[in-house]
Amino acid sequence: MKPYGYVRATSVEEATAAHAARPGARYLAGGTNLVDLMKHGVEEPGTLVDVSRLPLDTVEELPDGGLRVGATVRNSDLAAHPLVRERYPVLSQALLAGASGQLRNIATTGGNLLQRTRCPYFQDTAMPCNKREPGTGCGALEGVHRDHAVLGHSPHCVATHPSDMAVALAALDATVHLHGPDGERTVPVTGFHRSPGDHPERDTVIRPGELITSVVLPAATAGLPSAYRKARDRASYAFALASVAAVLDLADDGTVRGVGLAFGGLAHRPWRARLAETALLGATPTDRAIAHAVEAELGLAQPLRDNAFKVPLAHNLACRVLSELAADRP
Amino acid sequence: MSAAHPPRDPAATDGAAGRSHDPAATGGDATRPHDPAAADRDDTRSRVTLQVNGAPRDLTVDHRATLLDVLREDLGLTGAKKGCDHGQCGACTVLVDGRRANSCLLLAVAQDGAEVITVEGLAAGGELHPVQQAFLDRDAFQCGYCTPGQLCSAVGVFAEAAAGHPSHVTDPARPAGRGPVELTREEIRERLSGNLCRCGAYPNIVAAVEDVTR
């Protein structure tokens, strides 16, 4: 590992200024992914700008009933926050389905969104990878890709986004708040991560030097029935083969008034299932209606040689979660 | 900005003398004009103070050094183990400000001021921590390499459960933070899933942790 500088920022403005002033600067929060990638030689920062002690470590109730989650709130604290547990159960469940107790104690909200794929070709600098080194090719396309994407991939990259948290945030219509050299802006979580297309080196729409300051959970999805379910190779402490986050709002007559459905483990981004949602809106959520809606979405799937199993797996997860939410209505 | 306190390290500037004929690069004299090369080298280390097992330790750390490296190589505390060095096995688990963490992924420089408890600091007044005693009573190990991490992780789990923090297997309907979570075997297995044991001593590890909760 090459030597590098280190500065600890005490304000958001200091952090972005320090980042702009130093070539090769990277923000360091929990570091659970960044430090790992530095050990792999995938990341070679010139300077680490430590943002872990910025005053962004609180969960704040907003006047409209939403919640503002500071970017440095730890994954474990967010999962255990009484208001998150009560109003946004899908988020607490998704966080607790990810990583280990030790990692959740370190990892932050902002860092979780910005974590990189765990594709083995990306993490091994001896391998071709268009995401790590554009133009070198995709080793996974014809290689080991059982864990890779079935939706929205391109010939240049078939990696998946590894976050559980982001899948719940996508289903909840959360927004990401950014501070950068050009000021502040807000991006919906569903538009924050990118599909790989011709530029798999860009995971998200974040601009150079921008820093995530908070994530806002909207009042509109607060208190709605929601749940997260994840399938993995072992019972705990593994990335998703497929996962589902669902938020279901039923009208008094039992029809679907609103629905947020997102898949994890299937794509380069949390995959918001808009086709399935459209099919369900206004319908009575019978098992058949749910199955048809989920099929409409997963009809888009283009599995690779060794991961076609993910399509029925995701289908069954989504049907199960949605029908349980529909049955639980008071 | 409380940037890194740059350490004064004559060795860092001595090295430059052998590689450069530029008199300004020989460094070592604070009154000399600014020497970017030497400054760059100084920019790669910082002074930190860590409270380790109750005692303050002042250290100059390379920015690349992890907390695990510093504990083992600089402070001689070899209880925390370097297993995978990528946050996947849990053998390096220590308590940082009372919370369990993978010390292999924490940069030491970023922990300035933190209180660190390692397995060497779990026993108090000559008495083993109850979970240490339980591991002995239950024979909760084979080779022992993962044990320091298992012990520190278990101590962290006790605090998390006492604070009402839910886990993946806790009833989703249970509110967070209202009274302690009961550590059933299922809860213990889930909460300790970040600590691998390649010998497969899990049944006795779970039993030992369960003993402490009774």
HADDOCK unambig.tbl for C-alpha pairs under 7 A between the chains (distance, minus, plus):
assign (segid A and resid 3 and name CA) (segid B and resid 44 and name CA) 5.79 0.50 0.50
assign (segid A and resid 3 and name CA) (segid B and resid 64 and name CA) 6.73 0.50 0.50
assign (segid A and resid 4 and name CA) (segid B and resid 44 and name CA) 5.25 0.50 0.50
assign (segid A and resid 4 and name CA) (segid B and resid 63 and name CA) 6.75 0.50 0.50
assign (segid A and resid 5 and name CA) (segid B and resid 43 and name CA) 5.06 0.50 0.50
assign (segid A and resid 5 and name CA) (segid B and resid 44 and name CA) 4.94 0.50 0.50
assign (segid A and resid 6 and name CA) (segid B and resid 3 and name CA) 6.96 0.50 0.50
assign (segid A and resid 6 and name CA) (segid B and resid 4 and name CA) 6.31 0.50 0.50
assign (segid A and resid 6 and name CA) (segid B and resid 63 and name CA) 6.85 0.50 0.50
assign (segid A and resid 7 and name CA) (segid B and resid 2 and name CA) 7.00 0.50 0.50
assign (segid A and resid 7 and name CA) (segid B and resid 3 and name CA) 4.32 0.50 0.50
assign (segid A and resid 7 and name CA) (segid B and resid 4 and name CA) 5.71 0.50 0.50
assign (segid A and resid 8 and name CA) (segid B and resid 1 and name CA) 6.19 0.50 0.50
assign (segid A and resid 8 and name CA) (segid B and resid 2 and name CA) 5.71 0.50 0.50
assign (segid A and resid 8 and name CA) (segid B and resid 3 and name CA) 5.27 0.50 0.50
assign (segid A and resid 9 and name CA) (segid B and resid 1 and name CA) 5.20 0.50 0.50
assign (segid A and resid 9 and name CA) (segid B and resid 2 and name CA) 6.80 0.50 0.50
assign (segid A and resid 10 and name CA) (segid B and resid 1 and name CA) 5.78 0.50 0.50
assign (segid A and resid 14 and name CA) (segid B and resid 1 and name CA) 6.78 0.50 0.50
assign (segid A and resid 31 and name CA) (segid B and resid 105 and name CA) 6.75 0.50 0.50
assign (segid A and resid 31 and name CA) (segid B and resid 106 and name CA) 6.91 0.50 0.50
assign (segid A and resid 32 and name CA) (segid B and resid 105 and name CA) 5.73 0.50 0.50
assign (segid A and resid 35 and name CA) (segid B and resid 105 and name CA) 5.97 0.50 0.50
assign (segid A and resid 36 and name CA) (segid B and resid 86 and name CA) 5.75 0.50 0.50
assign (segid A and resid 36 and name CA) (segid B and resid 105 and name CA) 6.71 0.50 0.50
assign (segid A and resid 80 and name CA) (segid B and resid 165 and name CA) 5.17 0.50 0.50
assign (segid A and resid 80 and name CA) (segid B and resid 166 and name CA) 6.17 0.50 0.50
assign (segid A and resid 80 and name CA) (segid B and resid 176 and name CA) 5.52 0.50 0.50
assign (segid A and resid 80 and name CA) (segid B and resid 177 and name CA) 7.00 0.50 0.50
assign (segid A and resid 81 and name CA) (segid B and resid 176 and name CA) 6.46 0.50 0.50
assign (segid A and resid 82 and name CA) (segid B and resid 175 and name CA) 6.35 0.50 0.50
assign (segid A and resid 82 and name CA) (segid B and resid 176 and name CA) 4.95 0.50 0.50
assign (segid A and resid 82 and name CA) (segid B and resid 177 and name CA) 6.37 0.50 0.50
assign (segid A and resid 85 and name CA) (segid B and resid 175 and name CA) 6.31 0.50 0.50
assign (segid A and resid 85 and name CA) (segid B and resid 176 and name CA) 6.31 0.50 0.50
assign (segid A and resid 86 and name CA) (segid B and resid 175 and name CA) 6.52 0.50 0.50
assign (segid A and resid 93 and name CA) (segid B and resid 168 and name CA) 6.53 0.50 0.50
assign (segid A and resid 96 and name CA) (segid B and resid 167 and name CA) 5.85 0.50 0.50
assign (segid A and resid 96 and name CA) (segid B and resid 168 and name CA) 4.95 0.50 0.50
assign (segid A and resid 97 and name CA) (segid B and resid 168 and name CA) 5.61 0.50 0.50
assign (segid A and resid 100 and name CA) (segid B and resid 193 and name CA) 6.50 0.50 0.50
assign (segid A and resid 100 and name CA) (segid B and resid 194 and name CA) 4.81 0.50 0.50
assign (segid A and resid 101 and name CA) (segid B and resid 191 and name CA) 6.29 0.50 0.50
assign (segid A and resid 101 and name CA) (segid B and resid 194 and name CA) 6.61 0.50 0.50
assign (segid A and resid 102 and name CA) (segid B and resid 100 and name CA) 5.32 0.50 0.50
assign (segid A and resid 102 and name CA) (segid B and resid 101 and name CA) 4.34 0.50 0.50
assign (segid A and resid 102 and name CA) (segid B and resid 102 and name CA) 5.92 0.50 0.50
assign (segid A and resid 102 and name CA) (segid B and resid 194 and name CA) 6.93 0.50 0.50
assign (segid A and resid 103 and name CA) (segid B and resid 101 and name CA) 6.40 0.50 0.50
assign (segid A and resid 103 and name CA) (segid B and resid 102 and name CA) 6.77 0.50 0.50
assign (segid A and resid 105 and name CA) (segid B and resid 99 and name CA) 6.87 0.50 0.50
assign (segid A and resid 105 and name CA) (segid B and resid 101 and name CA) 6.48 0.50 0.50
assign (segid A and resid 106 and name CA) (segid B and resid 101 and name CA) 6.65 0.50 0.50
assign (segid A and resid 236 and name CA) (segid B and resid 190 and name CA) 6.44 0.50 0.50
assign (segid A and resid 236 and name CA) (segid B and resid 193 and name CA) 6.25 0.50 0.50
assign (segid A and resid 237 and name CA) (segid B and resid 193 and name CA) 6.12 0.50 0.50
assign (segid A and resid 237 and name CA) (segid B and resid 194 and name CA) 6.46 0.50 0.50
